[in-house]
Amino acid sequence: MSPRSSMVFPRVSRLKLKAFSLYNLQPNLDIEIPRGVFCLAGANGLGKSTFLAAVNFGLTGFIPDPSKPYRSTEEYYELHRKKLDFTETFFSGRIAEFDRDDAEITLDVCVGDERVRITRGIFTPPGLIEFSQNKALCVRTHREDADGLEIEREFQKWITKRIGLEKFEQFAFLQHMVLTFDESRHLLMWDRAALNEALFLAIGTDPQRAAQATRLRQEMNKAGSRARNIQFQVNNVAQRLNIIHETLGGDSDNDIGLNLDEIRARYESLEDLVQAQQQKLNLKQGELRDFELARAKASAKWSGLREEYNRAFSLHLSQRSKIEHHPIVAATLSEDQCAVCGTDGVSRAVQKRTDQGLCPLCGTHLPESSDPDSFALLQSIDKNIAIAKADLDTATAAMTRLLHEEDAASTKLEALQAELQQFEAANRKALLALETGGISSVGDTLTRLRDERRELLAQRKEKYAERDAKLQELLKLQDELKKDYAVAENEFVPLLQDLARAFLGVDLIVRAIVSEGVTTVGFSLELEMKGSTRRGTFQLSESQRFFLDIALRMALAQYMFSKEGEGALFVDTPEGSLDIAYEARAGEMFAKFTEGGAHLIMTANINTSQLLRRLALVCRRERMTVHRMTSWTELSDVQIAEETLFERAYDAIEEALES
């Protein structure tokens, strides 16, 4: 029996998307997500991965940046939730300009016997729009909370307590880093820091102890980093002592004001801020150029279509059935005065010529009948004009927004550059001293540098002592985790081995490796296949790496999930890594995961592979729902041309579900 039986994870039972323009045929989705396996099946490029990311965004409030390494739960949450640049960038390419203010996601979430509903704006506000808690849903809302942060805190407090965790940051870590295998293809098995945190939370018996371990690890790393930085300064001072041959001159440098370390730190900080702001401005300028190009193309297309319409309209009016509508003819007939030369009383002659099928001006015989396709052509061109105008308006609106953002970024950059220049001017002598290693005289410089080195060495010793003290505290907690793992090993390891065997077809030996070194402290897992230890990712094929990592997540989920809860694993299936021999086995592994009642929300391509069909054969209709998303957005020309292939593959999956 799992020692973490009190941990009750949430299950998303319903999802609503509003103004989610990536799915341009169905931007307002409303989907029930039943128990068991929920598979979102579609073609390439339709937004399957985005669907999983959107659900996780609804639950946690952010999309993680795959380029940022994991160090601790607090830093992970702080980096992504409170600095939402990546989240905004992620959705900016998926939500149209005119939908930004309206785009929302609503989730119905079950946690044990309780149900809640949360609504979160994709771009605004920073917190929740709605948090309703009751079996009937929508009983208590807080829309008077303008930025949603009060509602957000209430939701975080509620779900953290209901799951059985110490902090919401722990839930965000587990949801993104453990319970989701997404398009970033992050490998938990070979990420020592993330795996160690996952084991502390999944295997450990006390989430408070896991939080304490995270804090100690963070403080230990911080102390070690500070000691290394001090050592760098010691080396720098030693180098300057060796190369001093002359002094700066002058009598005194008491006017420097700050000590050199403080000046260096402030100067480097300002330089970093200027560089970061310059990069942000460059990004905005790049986006602006893209939309300028898009606007130019849309404008050219719109103008061209307008000219095409005018030509088609002129041709349409020039036909015999419409000759009386020509401006010159119409004016002559209505005024009984020639619209060309001004002669009165000519309308009867003009009408007679028109009735005889002659051009009233030159007497040329007109075509016997009008072109029946001319009006349809006008309608088609008019429709294309409307589309081009919408594209032009969208690009114009985006440019307007980006011009404001570029102006703000440019203003901020100028302010930072001015601040840096003022700092350089105010501390010119100190900065020069840092570059040359001397202050007023050789003797003064040597004395100062020796004193500085002595002080730095004392600080380094203090920081290393602080690091070692934190390490000893962390090792005590790690000893407790070792005991918990020993108890859990008889349940957790067989879960992992069974899942891995379903995919690999061979037995997998899993060993826990416990390191107690300063730089390697923590748990890791070592794998052995066919008598060979596989320590590095390079010793496994791509499909083995991906699906063994998914098996690890499945085993952790099965071990963590309480029988009271209905937690789910999210998997963006990496089908492209599979060869034909492993497709069916991957489907069997997925089916085995759900046998014990766990839920799986997954994405997959509709294709002729065995993965979905084998999964459908095992789970059948009772435990598996396939939601087809090819109607959510427009298919490419290639996909439309081969749509019958999708139909055949989908029919095969449906047949397997009914077998």
PyMOL commands that set and color helices and strands:
alter all, ss='L'
color gray80, all
select helices_A, chain A and resi 48-60+73-81+85-92+97-99+149-163+168-178+188-190+192-202+207-243+254-256+260-318+320-325+327-335+347-355+374-426+428-436+442-504+537-539+542-560+575-577+580-595+610-623+637-641+643-658
alter helices_A, ss='H'
color red, helices_A
select strands_A, chain A and resi 11-18+29-32+37-42+104-111+114-121+128-133+180-181+508-515+522-529+532-534+568-572+599-605+624-628
alter strands_A, ss='S'
color yellow, strands_A
deselect
rebuild
show_as cartoon
